[in-house]
Amino acid sequence: MEIEGSDGSKTQLKPYSTTVFGRGNEFHPNDLAVSRRHISLQFNPCTNSSDTQTGPRVSFEVLGKNPVWVYSKNEDGKIGTFKRFQRGQVGIGDMFCLSAKDPVWFTVKEVVDERECKGGEIERRVNDELSQSLESSYGVKGNGDIGLDAVDVSSIDPVR
C-alpha cells in the first residue's frame, strides 16, 4: 500500500508496521499546525472474513493536537473529522487531509505486491522447510520433536 498526496508525494506503507506521518516526514506543508508526528498509520494487508469492508485496510490514530479530515468513499462521500487520540480505518481509494490552511489530500492506493498477504503462508513454508531440514539432518520429526521440554535450565546462572 502507499499514500499518494495531491502534491505528488508518495509514502510506502509496509505490512504490519507503524508509520508516523506529519510535517517533515515526506510531507512539507506551509501550515505549522501540522505536527511532525501528526498521524500514525498501520497497514493491515489481510482482513477478517467477517469484516464488512473488503480489501486491505490502513488503521490510523491522530497523534497531533489538530484534527485530521477523512473522506471515505463507503460513507456516501461524507468527510469525517478525527481529533487527537481518535482512531479509524481507511481503505483503498479513501483520502485524508492534515491541514485546513494548506489542504493536501492523501489517497490510499494499492501497490500490487503478492508478498503482502502471504505473511502467514511464508511463515508456514519456513516452518515446513525447518522441519524437513531437521528430519533429514538429525532424524527429528518436526519442530516439537526437538525435545526442549526435557532441558532443565534452572541450574544455569545467567549472570556468570
Rosetta constraint file for C-alpha pairs under 8 A:
AtomPair CA 1 CA 12 HARMONIC 6.25 0.50
AtomPair CA 1 CA 13 HARMONIC 5.42 0.50
AtomPair CA 1 CA 14 HARMONIC 7.28 0.50
AtomPair CA 1 CA 43 HARMONIC 7.41 0.50
AtomPair CA 1 CA 108 HARMONIC 7.12 0.50
AtomPair CA 1 CA 109 HARMONIC 5.81 0.50
AtomPair CA 1 CA 110 HARMONIC 4.64 0.50
AtomPair CA 1 CA 111 HARMONIC 4.97 0.50
AtomPair CA 1 CA 112 HARMONIC 7.90 0.50
AtomPair CA 2 CA 10 HARMONIC 6.70 0.50
AtomPair CA 2 CA 11 HARMONIC 5.49 0.50
AtomPair CA 2 CA 12 HARMONIC 4.38 0.50
AtomPair CA 2 CA 13 HARMONIC 5.37 0.50
AtomPair CA 2 CA 108 HARMONIC 6.02 0.50
AtomPair CA 2 CA 109 HARMONIC 5.34 0.50
AtomPair CA 2 CA 110 HARMONIC 6.36 0.50
AtomPair CA 2 CA 111 HARMONIC 6.58 0.50
AtomPair CA 3 CA 10 HARMONIC 5.59 0.50
AtomPair CA 3 CA 11 HARMONIC 5.11 0.50
AtomPair CA 3 CA 12 HARMONIC 6.47 0.50
AtomPair CA 3 CA 13 HARMONIC 7.43 0.50
AtomPair CA 3 CA 106 HARMONIC 6.00 0.50
AtomPair CA 3 CA 107 HARMONIC 5.57 0.50
AtomPair CA 3 CA 108 HARMONIC 4.83 0.50
AtomPair CA 3 CA 109 HARMONIC 6.12 0.50
AtomPair CA 4 CA 8 HARMONIC 6.57 0.50
AtomPair CA 4 CA 9 HARMONIC 5.72 0.50
AtomPair CA 4 CA 10 HARMONIC 4.43 0.50
AtomPair CA 4 CA 11 HARMONIC 6.52 0.50
AtomPair CA 4 CA 106 HARMONIC 5.32 0.50
AtomPair CA 4 CA 107 HARMONIC 5.25 0.50
AtomPair CA 4 CA 108 HARMONIC 6.61 0.50
AtomPair CA 4 CA 109 HARMONIC 7.03 0.50
AtomPair CA 5 CA 9 HARMONIC 5.07 0.50
AtomPair CA 5 CA 10 HARMONIC 6.29 0.50
AtomPair CA 5 CA 104 HARMONIC 6.35 0.50
AtomPair CA 5 CA 105 HARMONIC 5.69 0.50
AtomPair CA 5 CA 106 HARMONIC 4.13 0.50
AtomPair CA 5 CA 107 HARMONIC 6.25 0.50
AtomPair CA 6 CA 104 HARMONIC 5.73 0.50
AtomPair CA 6 CA 105 HARMONIC 5.53 0.50
AtomPair CA 6 CA 106 HARMONIC 6.24 0.50
AtomPair CA 6 CA 107 HARMONIC 7.86 0.50
AtomPair CA 7 CA 104 HARMONIC 6.59 0.50
AtomPair CA 9 CA 26 HARMONIC 7.01 0.50
AtomPair CA 9 CA 27 HARMONIC 7.16 0.50
AtomPair CA 10 CA 26 HARMONIC 7.68 0.50
AtomPair CA 11 CA 26 HARMONIC 7.16 0.50
AtomPair CA 13 CA 17 HARMONIC 7.70 0.50
AtomPair CA 13 CA 19 HARMONIC 6.92 0.50
AtomPair CA 13 CA 42 HARMONIC 7.65 0.50
AtomPair CA 13 CA 43 HARMONIC 6.28 0.50
AtomPair CA 14 CA 18 HARMONIC 7.88 0.50
AtomPair CA 14 CA 43 HARMONIC 6.54 0.50
AtomPair CA 15 CA 42 HARMONIC 7.63 0.50
AtomPair CA 15 CA 43 HARMONIC 5.21 0.50
AtomPair CA 15 CA 44 HARMONIC 6.10 0.50
AtomPair CA 15 CA 45 HARMONIC 6.14 0.50
AtomPair CA 15 CA 116 HARMONIC 6.24 0.50
AtomPair CA 16 CA 42 HARMONIC 6.39 0.50
AtomPair CA 16 CA 43 HARMONIC 5.59 0.50
AtomPair CA 16 CA 44 HARMONIC 5.74 0.50
AtomPair CA 16 CA 45 HARMONIC 7.57 0.50
AtomPair CA 17 CA 42 HARMONIC 5.74 0.50
AtomPair CA 17 CA 43 HARMONIC 6.56 0.50
AtomPair CA 18 CA 40 HARMONIC 6.59 0.50
AtomPair CA 18 CA 41 HARMONIC 5.55 0.50
AtomPair CA 18 CA 42 HARMONIC 4.52 0.50
AtomPair CA 18 CA 43 HARMONIC 7.22 0.50
AtomPair CA 19 CA 40 HARMONIC 5.75 0.50
AtomPair CA 19 CA 41 HARMONIC 5.08 0.50
AtomPair CA 19 CA 42 HARMONIC 6.30 0.50
AtomPair CA 20 CA 25 HARMONIC 7.81 0.50
AtomPair CA 20 CA 37 HARMONIC 5.93 0.50
AtomPair CA 20 CA 38 HARMONIC 7.32 0.50
AtomPair CA 20 CA 39 HARMONIC 5.89 0.50
AtomPair CA 20 CA 40 HARMONIC 4.47 0.50
AtomPair CA 20 CA 41 HARMONIC 6.21 0.50
AtomPair CA 21 CA 25 HARMONIC 5.85 0.50
AtomPair CA 21 CA 26 HARMONIC 7.96 0.50
AtomPair CA 21 CA 27 HARMONIC 7.92 0.50
AtomPair CA 21 CA 36 HARMONIC 7.28 0.50
AtomPair CA 21 CA 37 HARMONIC 5.87 0.50
AtomPair CA 21 CA 38 HARMONIC 5.96 0.50
AtomPair CA 21 CA 39 HARMONIC 5.27 0.50
AtomPair CA 21 CA 40 HARMONIC 6.09 0.50
AtomPair CA 21 CA 41 HARMONIC 7.30 0.50
AtomPair CA 22 CA 26 HARMONIC 7.83 0.50
AtomPair CA 22 CA 27 HARMONIC 6.38 0.50
AtomPair CA 22 CA 34 HARMONIC 6.48 0.50
AtomPair CA 22 CA 35 HARMONIC 5.73 0.50
AtomPair CA 22 CA 36 HARMONIC 4.61 0.50
AtomPair CA 22 CA 37 HARMONIC 5.03 0.50
AtomPair CA 22 CA 38 HARMONIC 4.74 0.50
AtomPair CA 22 CA 39 HARMONIC 6.44 0.50
AtomPair CA 22 CA 98 HARMONIC 7.92 0.50
AtomPair CA 23 CA 27 HARMONIC 5.41 0.50
AtomPair CA 23 CA 28 HARMONIC 5.52 0.50
AtomPair CA 23 CA 29 HARMONIC 6.52 0.50
AtomPair CA 23 CA 34 HARMONIC 5.88 0.50
AtomPair CA 23 CA 35 HARMONIC 5.74 0.50
AtomPair CA 23 CA 36 HARMONIC 4.43 0.50
AtomPair CA 23 CA 37 HARMONIC 7.21 0.50
AtomPair CA 23 CA 38 HARMONIC 7.50 0.50
AtomPair CA 24 CA 28 HARMONIC 5.53 0.50
AtomPair CA 24 CA 36 HARMONIC 6.19 0.50
AtomPair CA 25 CA 36 HARMONIC 7.17 0.50
AtomPair CA 29 CA 34 HARMONIC 7.56 0.50
AtomPair CA 29 CA 99 HARMONIC 7.92 0.50
AtomPair CA 29 CA 102 HARMONIC 6.63 0.50
AtomPair CA 30 CA 102 HARMONIC 6.45 0.50
AtomPair CA 31 CA 99 HARMONIC 6.68 0.50
AtomPair CA 31 CA 101 HARMONIC 6.17 0.50
AtomPair CA 31 CA 102 HARMONIC 6.09 0.50
AtomPair CA 33 CA 66 HARMONIC 6.70 0.50
AtomPair CA 33 CA 99 HARMONIC 7.19 0.50
AtomPair CA 34 CA 38 HARMONIC 6.32 0.50
AtomPair CA 34 CA 64 HARMONIC 7.27 0.50
AtomPair CA 34 CA 66 HARMONIC 7.09 0.50
AtomPair CA 34 CA 98 HARMONIC 6.41 0.50
AtomPair CA 34 CA 99 HARMONIC 6.26 0.50
AtomPair CA 35 CA 64 HARMONIC 5.45 0.50
AtomPair CA 35 CA 65 HARMONIC 7.57 0.50
AtomPair CA 35 CA 66 HARMONIC 7.95 0.50
AtomPair CA 36 CA 64 HARMONIC 7.96 0.50
AtomPair CA 37 CA 63 HARMONIC 6.28 0.50
AtomPair CA 37 CA 64 HARMONIC 6.22 0.50
AtomPair CA 38 CA 62 HARMONIC 6.16 0.50
AtomPair CA 38 CA 63 HARMONIC 4.98 0.50
AtomPair CA 38 CA 64 HARMONIC 4.16 0.50
AtomPair CA 38 CA 65 HARMONIC 7.73 0.50
AtomPair CA 38 CA 66 HARMONIC 7.97 0.50
AtomPair CA 38 CA 98 HARMONIC 7.63 0.50
AtomPair CA 39 CA 60 HARMONIC 6.72 0.50
AtomPair CA 39 CA 61 HARMONIC 5.77 0.50
AtomPair CA 39 CA 62 HARMONIC 4.53 0.50
AtomPair CA 39 CA 63 HARMONIC 5.12 0.50
AtomPair CA 39 CA 64 HARMONIC 6.59 0.50
AtomPair CA 40 CA 60 HARMONIC 5.36 0.50
AtomPair CA 40 CA 61 HARMONIC 5.22 0.50
AtomPair CA 40 CA 62 HARMONIC 6.41 0.50
AtomPair CA 40 CA 63 HARMONIC 6.71 0.50
AtomPair CA 41 CA 58 HARMONIC 6.38 0.50
AtomPair CA 41 CA 59 HARMONIC 5.75 0.50
AtomPair CA 41 CA 60 HARMONIC 4.52 0.50
AtomPair CA 41 CA 61 HARMONIC 6.87 0.50
AtomPair CA 42 CA 58 HARMONIC 5.47 0.50
AtomPair CA 42 CA 59 HARMONIC 5.10 0.50
AtomPair CA 42 CA 60 HARMONIC 6.25 0.50
AtomPair CA 43 CA 56 HARMONIC 7.69 0.50
AtomPair CA 43 CA 57 HARMONIC 6.26 0.50
AtomPair CA 43 CA 58 HARMONIC 4.47 0.50
AtomPair CA 43 CA 59 HARMONIC 6.42 0.50
AtomPair CA 44 CA 56 HARMONIC 6.01 0.50
AtomPair CA 44 CA 57 HARMONIC 5.39 0.50
AtomPair CA 44 CA 58 HARMONIC 5.84 0.50
AtomPair CA 44 CA 59 HARMONIC 7.27 0.50
AtomPair CA 45 CA 55 HARMONIC 7.67 0.50
AtomPair CA 45 CA 56 HARMONIC 4.54 0.50
AtomPair CA 45 CA 57 HARMONIC 6.42 0.50
AtomPair CA 45 CA 116 HARMONIC 6.07 0.50
AtomPair CA 45 CA 117 HARMONIC 5.62 0.50
AtomPair CA 46 CA 55 HARMONIC 7.30 0.50
AtomPair CA 46 CA 56 HARMONIC 5.66 0.50
AtomPair CA 46 CA 57 HARMONIC 7.87 0.50
AtomPair CA 46 CA 117 HARMONIC 5.60 0.50
AtomPair CA 47 CA 51 HARMONIC 6.81 0.50
AtomPair CA 47 CA 54 HARMONIC 7.39 0.50
AtomPair CA 47 CA 55 HARMONIC 6.67 0.50
AtomPair CA 47 CA 56 HARMONIC 6.08 0.50
AtomPair CA 47 CA 57 HARMONIC 7.30 0.50
AtomPair CA 55 CA 91 HARMONIC 7.26 0.50
AtomPair CA 55 CA 92 HARMONIC 7.59 0.50
AtomPair CA 56 CA 91 HARMONIC 6.45 0.50
AtomPair CA 56 CA 92 HARMONIC 7.37 0.50
AtomPair CA 57 CA 89 HARMONIC 6.43 0.50
AtomPair CA 57 CA 90 HARMONIC 5.83 0.50
AtomPair CA 57 CA 91 HARMONIC 4.77 0.50
AtomPair CA 57 CA 92 HARMONIC 7.35 0.50
AtomPair CA 58 CA 89 HARMONIC 5.52 0.50
AtomPair CA 58 CA 90 HARMONIC 5.30 0.50
AtomPair CA 58 CA 91 HARMONIC 6.18 0.50
AtomPair CA 59 CA 87 HARMONIC 7.34 0.50
AtomPair CA 59 CA 88 HARMONIC 5.85 0.50
AtomPair CA 59 CA 89 HARMONIC 4.36 0.50
AtomPair CA 59 CA 90 HARMONIC 6.53 0.50
AtomPair CA 60 CA 87 HARMONIC 5.58 0.50
AtomPair CA 60 CA 88 HARMONIC 5.48 0.50
AtomPair CA 60 CA 89 HARMONIC 5.93 0.50
AtomPair CA 60 CA 90 HARMONIC 7.84 0.50
AtomPair CA 61 CA 84 HARMONIC 7.74 0.50
AtomPair CA 61 CA 85 HARMONIC 5.92 0.50
AtomPair CA 61 CA 86 HARMONIC 5.69 0.50
AtomPair CA 61 CA 87 HARMONIC 4.37 0.50
AtomPair CA 61 CA 88 HARMONIC 6.64 0.50
AtomPair CA 62 CA 67 HARMONIC 7.28 0.50
AtomPair CA 62 CA 68 HARMONIC 7.00 0.50
AtomPair CA 62 CA 82 HARMONIC 6.96 0.50
AtomPair CA 62 CA 83 HARMONIC 6.35 0.50
AtomPair CA 62 CA 84 HARMONIC 4.96 0.50
AtomPair CA 62 CA 85 HARMONIC 5.17 0.50
AtomPair CA 62 CA 86 HARMONIC 5.80 0.50
AtomPair CA 62 CA 87 HARMONIC 6.62 0.50
AtomPair CA 63 CA 84 HARMONIC 5.59 0.50
AtomPair CA 63 CA 85 HARMONIC 5.88 0.50
AtomPair CA 64 CA 84 HARMONIC 5.96 0.50
AtomPair CA 65 CA 83 HARMONIC 7.38 0.50
AtomPair CA 65 CA 84 HARMONIC 5.53 0.50
AtomPair CA 66 CA 83 HARMONIC 6.59 0.50
AtomPair CA 66 CA 84 HARMONIC 6.78 0.50
AtomPair CA 67 CA 81 HARMONIC 6.44 0.50
AtomPair CA 67 CA 82 HARMONIC 5.46 0.50
AtomPair CA 67 CA 83 HARMONIC 4.47 0.50
AtomPair CA 67 CA 84 HARMONIC 6.50 0.50
AtomPair CA 67 CA 98 HARMONIC 7.04 0.50
AtomPair CA 68 CA 81 HARMONIC 5.84 0.50
AtomPair CA 68 CA 82 HARMONIC 5.24 0.50
AtomPair CA 68 CA 83 HARMONIC 6.56 0.50
AtomPair CA 68 CA 96 HARMONIC 6.83 0.50
AtomPair CA 68 CA 97 HARMONIC 5.82 0.50
AtomPair CA 68 CA 98 HARMONIC 4.97 0.50
AtomPair CA 68 CA 99 HARMONIC 7.43 0.50
AtomPair CA 69 CA 79 HARMONIC 6.39 0.50
AtomPair CA 69 CA 80 HARMONIC 5.66 0.50
AtomPair CA 69 CA 81 HARMONIC 4.67 0.50
AtomPair CA 69 CA 82 HARMONIC 6.32 0.50
AtomPair CA 69 CA 96 HARMONIC 5.44 0.50
AtomPair CA 69 CA 97 HARMONIC 5.14 0.50
AtomPair CA 69 CA 98 HARMONIC 6.65 0.50
AtomPair CA 70 CA 79 HARMONIC 5.40 0.50
AtomPair CA 70 CA 80 HARMONIC 5.10 0.50
AtomPair CA 70 CA 81 HARMONIC 6.36 0.50
AtomPair CA 70 CA 82 HARMONIC 7.58 0.50
AtomPair CA 70 CA 94 HARMONIC 7.52 0.50
AtomPair CA 70 CA 95 HARMONIC 5.79 0.50
AtomPair CA 70 CA 96 HARMONIC 4.26 0.50
AtomPair CA 70 CA 97 HARMONIC 6.53 0.50
AtomPair CA 71 CA 75 HARMONIC 7.97 0.50
AtomPair CA 71 CA 77 HARMONIC 6.48 0.50
AtomPair CA 71 CA 78 HARMONIC 6.10 0.50
AtomPair CA 71 CA 79 HARMONIC 4.52 0.50
AtomPair CA 71 CA 80 HARMONIC 6.44 0.50
AtomPair CA 71 CA 94 HARMONIC 5.81 0.50
AtomPair CA 71 CA 95 HARMONIC 5.07 0.50
AtomPair CA 71 CA 96 HARMONIC 6.02 0.50
AtomPair CA 72 CA 76 HARMONIC 7.48 0.50
AtomPair CA 72 CA 77 HARMONIC 6.18 0.50
AtomPair CA 72 CA 78 HARMONIC 6.63 0.50
AtomPair CA 72 CA 79 HARMONIC 6.89 0.50
AtomPair CA 72 CA 90 HARMONIC 6.95 0.50
AtomPair CA 72 CA 91 HARMONIC 7.92 0.50
AtomPair CA 72 CA 93 HARMONIC 7.81 0.50
AtomPair CA 72 CA 94 HARMONIC 4.82 0.50
AtomPair CA 72 CA 95 HARMONIC 6.60 0.50
AtomPair CA 73 CA 77 HARMONIC 5.43 0.50
AtomPair CA 73 CA 78 HARMONIC 7.83 0.50
AtomPair CA 73 CA 93 HARMONIC 6.97 0.50
AtomPair CA 73 CA 94 HARMONIC 5.87 0.50
AtomPair CA 82 CA 86 HARMONIC 5.85 0.50
AtomPair CA 82 CA 87 HARMONIC 7.39 0.50
AtomPair CA 90 CA 94 HARMONIC 5.77 0.50
AtomPair CA 90 CA 95 HARMONIC 7.56 0.50
AtomPair CA 90 CA 108 HARMONIC 7.46 0.50
AtomPair CA 91 CA 108 HARMONIC 6.49 0.50
AtomPair CA 92 CA 107 HARMONIC 7.79 0.50
AtomPair CA 92 CA 108 HARMONIC 5.09 0.50
AtomPair CA 92 CA 109 HARMONIC 5.32 0.50
AtomPair CA 92 CA 110 HARMONIC 6.29 0.50
AtomPair CA 93 CA 107 HARMONIC 6.03 0.50
AtomPair CA 93 CA 108 HARMONIC 5.42 0.50
AtomPair CA 93 CA 109 HARMONIC 6.14 0.50
AtomPair CA 94 CA 107 HARMONIC 5.81 0.50
AtomPair CA 94 CA 108 HARMONIC 5.71 0.50
AtomPair CA 95 CA 105 HARMONIC 6.14 0.50
AtomPair CA 95 CA 106 HARMONIC 5.25 0.50
AtomPair CA 95 CA 107 HARMONIC 4.35 0.50
AtomPair CA 95 CA 108 HARMONIC 6.22 0.50
AtomPair CA 96 CA 105 HARMONIC 5.56 0.50
AtomPair CA 96 CA 106 HARMONIC 5.29 0.50
AtomPair CA 96 CA 107 HARMONIC 6.76 0.50
AtomPair CA 97 CA 103 HARMONIC 6.30 0.50
AtomPair CA 97 CA 104 HARMONIC 5.84 0.50
AtomPair CA 97 CA 105 HARMONIC 4.75 0.50
AtomPair CA 97 CA 106 HARMONIC 6.21 0.50
AtomPair CA 98 CA 103 HARMONIC 7.06 0.50
AtomPair CA 98 CA 104 HARMONIC 7.29 0.50
AtomPair CA 98 CA 105 HARMONIC 7.84 0.50
AtomPair CA 99 CA 103 HARMONIC 5.02 0.50
AtomPair CA 99 CA 104 HARMONIC 7.01 0.50
AtomPair CA 114 CA 118 HARMONIC 6.99 0.50
AtomPair CA 115 CA 119 HARMONIC 6.81 0.50
AtomPair CA 118 CA 122 HARMONIC 5.97 0.50
AtomPair CA 119 CA 123 HARMONIC 6.26 0.50
AtomPair CA 120 CA 124 HARMONIC 6.16 0.50
AtomPair CA 121 CA 125 HARMONIC 6.12 0.50
AtomPair CA 122 CA 126 HARMONIC 6.15 0.50
AtomPair CA 123 CA 127 HARMONIC 6.22 0.50
AtomPair CA 124 CA 128 HARMONIC 6.16 0.50
AtomPair CA 125 CA 129 HARMONIC 6.18 0.50
AtomPair CA 126 CA 130 HARMONIC 6.11 0.50
AtomPair CA 127 CA 131 HARMONIC 6.11 0.50
AtomPair CA 127 CA 143 HARMONIC 7.83 0.50
AtomPair CA 128 CA 132 HARMONIC 6.20 0.50
AtomPair CA 129 CA 133 HARMONIC 6.06 0.50
AtomPair CA 130 CA 134 HARMONIC 6.11 0.50
AtomPair CA 130 CA 142 HARMONIC 7.89 0.50
AtomPair CA 130 CA 143 HARMONIC 7.58 0.50
AtomPair CA 131 CA 135 HARMONIC 6.08 0.50
AtomPair CA 131 CA 140 HARMONIC 7.84 0.50
AtomPair CA 131 CA 141 HARMONIC 6.62 0.50
AtomPair CA 131 CA 142 HARMONIC 4.52 0.50
AtomPair CA 131 CA 143 HARMONIC 5.80 0.50
AtomPair CA 132 CA 136 HARMONIC 6.08 0.50
AtomPair CA 132 CA 141 HARMONIC 7.79 0.50
AtomPair CA 132 CA 142 HARMONIC 7.35 0.50
AtomPair CA 133 CA 137 HARMONIC 5.95 0.50
AtomPair CA 134 CA 138 HARMONIC 5.50 0.50
AtomPair CA 134 CA 139 HARMONIC 6.57 0.50
AtomPair CA 134 CA 140 HARMONIC 5.49 0.50
AtomPair CA 134 CA 141 HARMONIC 7.03 0.50
AtomPair CA 134 CA 142 HARMONIC 7.16 0.50
AtomPair CA 134 CA 143 HARMONIC 7.93 0.50
AtomPair CA 135 CA 139 HARMONIC 4.36 0.50
AtomPair CA 135 CA 140 HARMONIC 4.42 0.50
AtomPair CA 135 CA 141 HARMONIC 5.13 0.50
AtomPair CA 135 CA 142 HARMONIC 6.95 0.50
AtomPair CA 136 CA 140 HARMONIC 7.69 0.50
AtomPair CA 140 CA 145 HARMONIC 6.00 0.50
AtomPair CA 140 CA 146 HARMONIC 6.34 0.50
AtomPair CA 141 CA 145 HARMONIC 5.74 0.50
AtomPair CA 141 CA 146 HARMONIC 7.89 0.50
AtomPair CA 142 CA 146 HARMONIC 7.51 0.50
AtomPair CA 147 CA 151 HARMONIC 7.45 0.50
